[in-house]
């Protein structure tokens, strides 16, 4: 899933906001009384949130790497 497939409401979230939503979804999914249909939608959202976190980390790694290159000069 490319970052352009991530909904705007997720793209606008900070890492902390994303982590908090992931934790809420995980608590819901771990509940044994959860409706299977609702679980499917939550799981799909969880995947999108995870992709967003991955994108944020990759972006930060690039920033750190470029800082390292600048300091070596």
ZITA-V423433 format. One record per pair of residues at least 12 apart in sequence whose C-alpha atoms are under 10 Angstrom apart, sorted by the first residue. I is the first residue (numbers start at 0). J is the second residue. If there is no record, write none. Layout:
BEGIN
<<I	J> <I	J>>
END
This chain:
BEGIN
<<0	46> <0	47> <0	50> <0	51> <1	47> <1	50> <1	51> <1	54> <2	47> <2	50> <2	51> <2	53> <2	54> <2	55> <4	47> <4	50> <4	51> <5	44> <5	46> <5	47> <5	48> <5	50> <5	51> <6	44> <6	47> <6	48> <6	51> <9	44> <9	47> <9	48> <9	50> <9	51> <9	52> <10	47> <10	48> <10	50> <10	51> <10	52> <10	54> <10	55> <11	51> <12	48> <12	51> <12	52> <13	51> <13	52> <13	55> <14	48> <14	51> <14	52> <14	53> <14	55> <14	56> <15	52> <17	45> <17	48> <17	49> <17	51> <17	52> <18	48> <18	49> <18	52> <20	44> <20	45> <20	48> <21	41> <21	42> <21	44> <21	45> <21	46> <21	47> <21	48> <21	49> <22	45> <23	41> <23	45> <24	38> <24	41> <24	42> <24	44> <24	45> <25	38> <25	41> <25	42> <25	45> <27	41> <28	41> <28	42>>
END
